[in-house]
Amino acid sequence: MSKTSETDSLPTVPVPTNPALMPTWGPVGEYVTDTLQRTILFWDVLRQRSDEYFQHKAMAVPNVLSFHAELVLDGRTLARPVNYGLARIQPPVGVVIDQKKRPFVVVDPRAGHGPGIGGFKADSELGVAMRAGHPCYFIGFTPDPMPGQTIEDIMRAEAIFLEAVIALHPEADGKPCVIGNCQAGWAVMMLAATRPELFGPIIIPGSPLSYWAGVEGQNPMRYTGGLYGGSWLTALTSDLGHGKFDGAYLVGNFENMNPANTLWTKNYDLWAKVDGEGRRFLDFERWWGGHVNLNAEEMQWIVDQLFIGNRLSTAEIVTSDGVRIDLRNIRSPIVCFCSKGDNITPPQQALGWIIDLYRDLDDLRACGQTIVYAIHESIGHLGIFVSGGVARKEHEEFASNIDLIDVLPPGLYEAVMTPRTADAVNPELIGGEWIARFEPRSLDDIRVIVQPNPEDDRRFAAVQRVSDINLGLYRTLFQPFVQAFASDKTAEWLHKLNPSELPYELFSDRNPLMRQIAELAEQVRGQRQPVSPDNPLLQVQAMISDGMIAALDGWRDLRDHSMEQIFLALYGSPLLQALVGLRASDENPRRRPGMEPERIAFIQQRIGELKARIAEGGLTEAAIRSLVYIGMAGPGVDERAFNELRQIRAGHGNMTLAEFKQTLREQFFGLLLDRDEALAAIPKMLPAGAEARATILGVIRNVVMAAGEVSGERAERLAQVEALFAVPAIGGAAG
């Protein structure tokens, strides 16, 4: 029997939209009519969601990109196949791409959802990069992993993808800017630590890198592994999935963080505004419900090495071929973008790795590292990737100032963005609606944000050891029996019954009770009678909703507080810590990477080379040294100053961005090592002619004053440079 005949055989249900109720019952009748109609339309949107879910799931490579993508490389064809692929993003009509600009590569997170969040909207990471003229690429994945693929296989595949992007853009001024969203951030950082030559600037929005970090009373998700007894549950879940870990469980973890939204607000907002909210709801749910799988080996590695082990930020991870993954080996600038409103990756977890790896600013500079961080005041985790406002501000400023970020001298900076006003100085040098400035910071600023706690480190170290014990017991005593009884059919039914998956089954056309909803909804749309905005029952409805939200928030707060207290008491117990081998005399149970002898020897060698070359160079080196010297005083680097600075490069067409960056860094380190000698050498580096000196000095003044008149120490340094550029009197000393 066809689907149509089955539907026709069902009894017709009258549409509850009697206009007579309105005059008879007044506001009550009006509200009841509207409520019944809204409920039918609400059910129909849920039915559409299920239909779109199954259509989306049936695609070969399901994604939610709003741009056309052309496959460049398929990871399934590599020597070590993976379910990842590299796609070239086609620009929208009217957007012009400059092939000489560095390409942008967006890597999407494989954290339970399908790919595409980085290009979900026109105002997105991909969208703003293309509007800035950059070629764009996307690294996504298919729903099911290749048999036997590992995290290391994915790293190697992404290295091949980046090599292909670099080969496709031989004229590009700079290596690709790589954006690793959320869980893709740690994967990008691992690859950059082992293959630093492939990367330009790295942007990691909402990416956790220091998993034990957090503040008591605010970050309850970090306690989950300890309260479950470690990673044995991950192994059990993968075994029940017959060798695969269902991404719906990861989605469920996210949803449990905010039960008010999951159980009430999301559906209530759709029901209350169903006439206008349907399409937006469906578009988001297409991504949120696109659950993907991971291999058991992949998920176990992630939990053991990262979530519970926290080994990435202390250089404890070693690849199968013996390579230590040390984030200090990254040579590209790193932009960490996080938010105080993010309860999945709070700023502590996004920034804590910096103080895990470096003792002070000198350590960071000795590694030649540049780190920029930006902290949003309120946006949630998903908003970091999908919010149009965030895309038009932070992501657009990162894209338009990516070359400036690339040439910043080694150090730690905070990206500060202020609105562009009508009276802004040199408005032609401002790229968008915001003015970006990169202000120097110290590691003490990061410590204020992260609030490191040695007692927390001991607790989480105890969790790690308990996890190892429980995982060993599970693998020895129970895993053989679970694996013997698990099958593909068992995994399929567990997936269908997962709370994050079940609604798609219940509200689909596969459910006979839903078959007439579409017809009823069509009738309702033809007879729609929305309630008046001033109907008093709407206020009652809103009050009930507020009460539900308050109750669920209260339950969440009680749950989180109880979880935290249990965790602190259990893993803070000296007895438990002693039982798992933690000694009371250990000040800190975590490995802290130090300066290895070979690294110290290398730094000493570089210092000697730089000191020997302080007096070398010509007009360009003298100008850059002068600008760095002036810029080291004051509030930081303004984007307008960099746009003026481009004139120096424009006047020396043979100097690539990489050469410019190298020269700037050498001048910066020269000033750090011996400022007096570096300044004294400037007159000797200048030509004798007054005209050439005056010309370059004019450029220096324009750059320094691009953001407005200078004052204080910066003005004093400018005057000092002007004196150094003065032509010496006849018969006087050259320097």
FIDREN-464285 format. One line per 8 residues: number of its first residue (from 1); their letters; for each residue y, z, x of C-alpha. Coordinates in steps of 0.02 Angstrom, whole numbers. Layout:
<pts>
NUM) a) Y:Z:X  ...
</pts>
This chain:
<pts>
1) msktsetd) 0:0:0  172:-43:67  305:85:99  412:9:-40  277:23:-170  242:203:-120  424:246:-145  433:155:-311
9) slptvpvp) 282:253:-374  371:419:-354  465:491:-504  651:456:-506  757:610:-473  923:614:-566  1076:630:-456  1161:797:-494
17) tnpalmpt) 1337:730:-510  1390:761:-689  1579:735:-704  1580:842:-862  1553:996:-756  1726:978:-682  1833:1002:-838  1707:1121:-917
25) wgpvgeyv) 1687:1240:-772  1849:1209:-679  1846:1252:-493  1667:1316:-508  1603:1152:-580  1702:1054:-453  1630:1156:-310  1450:1149:-376
33) tdtlqrti) 1460:960:-395  1530:939:-221  1400:1059:-147  1253:967:-226  1320:800:-167  1353:865:8  1178:935:17  1099:768:-25
41) lfwdvlrq) 1209:679:101  1167:812:229  980:785:203  1009:598:220  1097:620:387  948:723:447  834:583:386  938:456:481
49) rsdeyfqh) 930:566:634  739:566:628  733:377:602  851:347:748  750:470:852  589:373:828  677:207:857  756:276:1015
57) kamavpnv) 589:346:1073  506:176:1050  626:92:1173  559:48:1345  704:135:1431  794:243:1300  971:294:1346  1137:332:1265
65) lsfhaelv) 1250:229:1379  1397:152:1290  1406:14:1422  1294:-135:1454  1179:-104:1603  1087:-230:1712  932:-170:1805  947:-188:1994
73) ldgrtlar) 795:-91:2056  646:-20:1963  577:135:2046  407:106:1968  381:-40:2087  411:59:2247  275:107:2371  286:283:2301
81) pvnyglar) 325:242:2119  443:351:2016  508:334:1839  686:307:1900  790:148:1906  956:85:1971  1067:-11:1850  1232:-101:1875
89) iqppvgvv) 1358:-58:1738  1453:-205:1665  1639:-167:1641  1711:-176:1465  1820:-324:1415  1991:-313:1498  1934:-198:1640  1954:-279:1812
97) idqkkrpf) 1842:-223:1955  1903:-229:2135  1753:-268:2246  1842:-193:2396  1846:-22:2316  1702:96:2348  1567:93:2213  1532:244:2103
105) vvvdprag) 1351:294:2070  1315:415:1926  1149:508:1931  1101:585:1765  1009:751:1750  825:754:1704  831:923:1620  739:890:1458
113) hgpgiggf) 856:757:1388  858:570:1413  982:478:1524  1157:415:1485  1268:568:1467  1378:510:1612  1421:352:1514  1405:420:1337
121) kadselgv) 1584:371:1291  1719:251:1346  1809:406:1413  1671:462:1530  1632:469:1715  1582:287:1717  1724:235:1603  1865:314:1706
129) amraghpc) 1791:250:1870  1788:71:1806  1965:86:1739  2015:138:1915  1940:-27:1976  1778:38:2053  1610:-50:2034  1491:68:1946
137) yfigftpd) 1304:99:1952  1190:215:1855  1028:300:1906  924:343:1754  741:369:1709  606:331:1582  532:467:1470  367:490:1564
145) pmpgqtie) 346:519:1751  233:412:1858  64:493:1898  80:606:2049  267:582:2076  355:727:2163  534:783:2192  524:712:2368
153) dimraeai) 470:543:2298  625:543:2188  735:584:2338  664:439:2436  685:321:2288  867:372:2266  895:339:2452  829:162:2426
161) fleavial) 946:143:2276  1097:194:2379  1048:76:2519  1044:-64:2391  1217:-18:2324  1288:-16:2501  1209:-186:2537  1284:-258:2376
169) hpeadgkp) 1460:-207:2429  1481:-252:2613  1671:-266:2595  1693:-98:2508  1815:20:2593  1703:171:2602  1526:226:2560  1480:255:2376
177) cvigncqa) 1549:403:2282  1396:486:2204  1409:594:2048  1263:711:2014  1276:791:1842  1199:962:1808  1021:963:1876  1050:797:1964
185) gwavmmla) 1180:887:2071  1053:984:2174  948:827:2195  1098:729:2260  1144:871:2379  967:878:2447  969:691:2481  1142:700:2561
193) atrpelfg) 1080:838:2677  937:728:2739  1023:557:2732  1210:595:2756  1249:418:2814  1222:349:2637  1361:449:2553  1545:443:2524
201) piiipgsp) 1620:588:2424  1498:686:2315  1549:754:2145  1435:883:2064  1496:934:1890  1410:1084:1813  1277:1088:1949  1186:1251:1992
209) lsywagve) 1155:1276:2178  1149:1466:2194  1029:1526:2060  1035:1714:2085  1225:1721:2073  1312:1788:1920  1410:1932:1847  1329:2074:1750
217) gqnpmryt) 1364:2060:1565  1403:1874:1572  1261:1769:1641  1098:1821:1555  1004:1658:1584  972:1703:1766  863:1850:1710  741:1741:1613
225) gglyggsw) 620:1705:1755  604:1888:1799  576:1943:1619  437:1813:1600  352:1879:1755  393:1727:1861  333:1548:1865  155:1575:1801
233) ltaltsdl) 218:1530:1628  280:1363:1694  106:1328:1762  26:1378:1595  145:1267:1496  109:1119:1609  -78:1148:1595  -68:1153:1405
241) ghgkfdga) 30:990:1417  -117:915:1513  -22:898:1676  151:868:1604  294:986:1565  374:949:1396  564:933:1412  581:1004:1236
249) ylvgnfen) 549:1177:1311  700:1156:1425  805:1102:1277  743:1255:1184  803:1366:1326  977:1292:1311  976:1314:1122  923:1497:1136
257) mnpantlw) 1081:1533:1234  1187:1510:1078  1083:1547:922  1237:1542:810  1265:1360:853  1081:1314:851  1032:1402:690  1194:1387:592
265) tknydlwa) 1355:1310:658  1291:1138:706  1210:1107:536  1344:1198:437  1484:1094:513  1389:936:467  1355:997:290  1535:1055:264
273) kvdgegrr) 1612:891:328  1470:772:295  1584:631:235  1660:609:408  1545:698:531  1385:600:508  1409:467:641  1470:588:774
281) fldferww) 1324:704:737  1198:562:748  1269:494:911  1256:662:997  1085:703:925  1019:537:990  1044:608:1165  1007:791:1128
289) gghvnlna) 841:749:1046  784:619:1173  661:736:1257  578:679:1419  432:745:1520  410:804:1699  251:811:1802  177:984:1821
297) eemqwivd) 205:972:2010  389:928:1987  427:1070:1867  331:1197:1969  427:1146:2126  594:1162:2035  555:1335:1968  475:1404:2126
305) qlfignrl) 597:1331:2252  759:1338:2153  766:1441:1993  664:1587:2058  655:1556:2245  839:1512:2268  795:1430:2433  915:1283:2431
313) staeivts) 1075:1375:2475  993:1465:2622  912:1313:2705  735:1375:2672  665:1215:2594  564:1106:2711  499:935:2658  318:882:2676
321) dgvridlr) 361:788:2836  442:941:2915  627:908:2882  729:1063:2841  853:1034:2699  1014:1113:2761  1168:1078:2655  1275:1105:2811
329) nirspivc) 1214:935:2871  1313:847:2733  1457:751:2809  1540:692:2649  1672:788:2550  1594:886:2407  1685:911:2242  1617:1057:2139
337) fcskgdni) 1679:1050:1960  1632:1198:1849  1699:1299:1703  1723:1480:1653  1660:1432:1480  1494:1366:1547  1352:1490:1516  1221:1371:1588
345) tppqqalg) 1302:1344:1758  1440:1475:1777  1561:1461:1924  1460:1591:2020  1307:1477:2023  1410:1321:2057  1506:1397:2205  1396:1538:2272
353) wiidlyrd) 1308:1423:2396  1469:1410:2498  1467:1593:2548  1278:1588:2566  1295:1457:2703  1460:1500:2789  1529:1665:2853  1710:1607:2860
361) lddlracg) 1823:1455:2862  1793:1427:3047  1606:1408:3015  1641:1281:2878  1761:1182:2987  1642:1189:3135  1517:1096:3027  1650:965:2989
369) qtivyaih) 1635:1004:2803  1762:972:2666  1735:1061:2500  1847:1044:2348  1822:1148:2192  1899:1142:2020  1872:1272:1883  1906:1232:1701
377) esighlgi) 1962:1380:1598  1858:1359:1441  1752:1201:1420  1567:1227:1390  1424:1154:1490  1404:993:1390  1592:970:1379  1599:947:1568
385) fvsggvar) 1507:782:1543  1549:724:1366  1724:790:1329  1852:649:1319  1989:771:1370  1896:820:1527  1862:637:1568  2046:591:1548
393) keheefas) 2100:736:1658  1978:799:1790  1862:649:1805  2006:525:1801  2099:620:1937  1943:631:2045  1916:443:2026  2096:393:2060
401) nidlidvl) 2110:509:2211  1938:483:2284  2006:407:2446  2122:555:2468  1976:674:2444  1877:574:2572  2007:596:2710  2053:778:2681
409) ppglyeav) 2035:876:2844  1883:992:2853  1908:1150:2753  1903:1225:2579  2023:1166:2444  2055:1197:2260  2102:1047:2153  2256:1096:2052
417) mtprtada) 2315:977:1916  2485:989:1834  2552:882:1691  2660:735:1737  2836:762:1667  2982:646:1638  3078:719:1785  2933:707:1909
425) vnpeligg) 2984:652:2084  2927:477:2135  2836:439:1972  2780:270:2039  2664:364:2158  2575:456:2017  2417:372:1955  2394:451:1783
433) ewiarfep) 2456:585:1665  2418:724:1789  2474:761:1966  2332:813:2080  2362:931:2225  2231:1000:2344  2278:1175:2398  2194:1260:2548
441) rslddirv) 2084:1411:2508  1981:1535:2609  1804:1597:2582  1877:1760:2520  1941:1662:2369  1762:1608:2334  1700:1787:2353  1823:1844:2221
449) ivqpnped) 1747:1715:2102  1564:1740:2147  1569:1930:2167  1413:1940:2279  1306:2094:2251  1175:2148:2380  1084:2250:2247  1064:2093:2141
457) drrfaavq) 991:2003:2291  860:2141:2309  816:2130:2124  795:1941:2127  698:1950:2290  579:2068:2198  566:1939:2058  519:1806:2184
465) rvsdinlg) 378:1911:2255  314:1964:2084  316:1781:2033  210:1732:2183  84:1869:2140  73:1823:1956  61:1637:1993  -82:1670:2114
473) lyrtlfqp) -173:1777:1985  -151:1645:1850  -213:1504:1962  -364:1606:2015  -416:1688:1851  -354:1581:1707  -298:1407:1759  -474:1332:1773
481) fvqafasd) -513:1381:1593  -347:1320:1523  -363:1153:1611  -541:1134:1548  -488:1150:1366  -321:1057:1375  -314:874:1323  -189:738:1281
489) ktaewlhk) -216:778:1096  -177:962:1123  -18:915:1217  33:795:1078  16:927:942  105:1060:1044  247:937:1068  259:900:881
497) lnpselpy) 259:1086:837  391:1132:967  541:1208:875  656:1082:961  546:938:904  479:990:733  638:950:632  625:767:682
505) elfsdrnp) 451:761:606  495:857:448  649:756:401  582:583:441  522:452:317  346:501:368  369:652:255  338:594:74
513) lmrqiael) 466:720:10  603:630:105  567:456:38  692:461:-105  832:543:-6  906:377:51  913:312:-128  989:474:-193
521) aeqvrgqr) 1118:474:-53  1169:296:-97  1197:349:-277  1298:500:-221  1411:392:-113  1448:284:-265  1493:437:-371  1566:549:-235
529) qpvspdnp) 1678:688:-303  1738:793:-156  1805:965:-191  1993:996:-187  2054:1071:-23  2133:1216:-118  1974:1264:-211  1955:1454:-189
537) llqvqami) 1766:1439:-169  1794:1344:-6  1872:1503:62  1719:1601:7  1608:1471:91  1707:1487:253  1696:1678:245  1507:1670:224
545) sdgmiaal) 1495:1551:372  1603:1665:479  1491:1811:432  1335:1716:481  1412:1669:649  1466:1848:681  1293:1914:637  1205:1789:750
553) dgwrdlrd) 1329:1819:891  1301:2005:873  1114:1982:883  1135:1870:1037  1245:1999:1122  1121:2138:1084  976:2031:1146  1066:1982:1306
561) hsmeqifl) 1121:2160:1342  944:2225:1314  871:2089:1426  994:2132:1563  961:2319:1555  772:2292:1560  789:2173:1707  905:2289:1805
569) alygspll) 795:2440:1775  630:2352:1810  674:2252:1965  798:2379:2030  660:2509:2038  632:2567:2219  447:2589:2178  425:2408:2120
577) qalvglra) 524:2344:2267  415:2444:2386  255:2383:2301  305:2201:2331  350:2234:2513  539:2254:2510  591:2386:2635  732:2506:2594
585) sdenprrr) 803:2478:2768  831:2293:2736  1017:2270:2708  991:2098:2631  820:2026:2589  886:1847:2590  885:1735:2742  1062:1697:2797
593) pgmeperi) 1076:1536:2897  1158:1569:3063  1229:1461:3198  1073:1399:3289  1086:1379:3479  1078:1190:3467  1218:1187:3339  1327:1302:3446
601) afiqqrig) 1295:1191:3597  1344:1036:3498  1505:1119:3438  1550:1172:3614  1521:994:3674  1633:924:3536  1769:1051:3578  1768:994:3759
609) elkariae) 1777:811:3706  1922:842:3588  2022:943:3714  2000:807:3844  2070:678:3723  2219:776:3656  2343:671:3754  2258:506:3711
617) gglteaai) 2321:387:3578  2472:288:3528  2598:276:3388  2471:288:3247  2386:442:3319  2555:524:3351  2611:492:3172  2449:558:3096
625) rslvyigm) 2454:710:3210  2633:745:3155  2589:729:2970  2438:843:2989  2544:971:3081  2677:972:2944  2545:971:2807  2456:1123:2879
633) agpgvder) 2604:1225:2816  2643:1232:2632  2549:1224:2467  2427:1082:2506  2410:893:2491  2494:807:2345  2427:639:2284  2601:564:2303
641) afnelrqi) 2601:604:2488  2437:514:2510  2497:361:2416  2644:355:2537  2524:382:2681  2436:220:2637  2586:133:2716  2525:185:2889
649) raghgnmt) 2357:103:2854  2442:-49:2777  2540:-72:2938  2379:-68:3039  2264:-184:2944  2124:-170:3071  2100:15:3035  1965:45:2904
657) laefkqtl) 1961:198:2793  1820:269:2899  1923:244:3058  2076:320:2975  1972:470:2921  1899:491:3096  2072:483:3176  2143:609:3053
665) reqffgll) 2001:730:3085  2020:718:3273  2206:753:3261  2171:900:3144  2044:978:3262  2158:946:3410  2294:1047:3326  2171:1186:3283
673) ldrdeala) 2106:1197:3461  2272:1193:3555  2424:1168:3446  2554:1183:3583  2470:1056:3697  2439:936:3550  2624:941:3501  2684:926:3681
681) aipkmlpa) 2582:767:3699  2665:677:3553  2818:608:3649  2701:536:3781  2604:443:3645  2762:360:3575  2837:193:3627  2999:198:3725
689) gaearati) 3099:97:3599  3209:193:3478  3180:69:3336  2990:91:3330  3009:280:3336  3139:279:3198  3031:168:3088  2877:279:3098
697) lgvirnvv) 2984:435:3081  3053:363:2919  2876:341:2856  2836:522:2903  2989:583:2808  2941:481:2654  2765:552:2655  2822:731:2679
705) maagevsg) 2954:717:2543  2849:616:2420  2828:769:2307  3009:824:2327  3121:906:2454  3033:1019:2578  3085:1195:2624  3027:1345:2724
713) eraerlaq) 2899:1322:2862  2863:1142:2813  3048:1097:2834  3050:1185:3003  2899:1085:3060  2978:922:3002  3132:962:3106  3019:1000:3255
721) vealfavp) 2932:831:3236  3100:743:3222  3149:819:3389  2985:761:3467  3018:583:3406  3195:579:3477  3222:456:3619  3244:556:3780
729) aiggaag) 3411:545:3868  3424:426:4015  3360:513:4168  3279:649:4064  3096:690:4057  2985:581:3949  2902:729:3868
</pts>
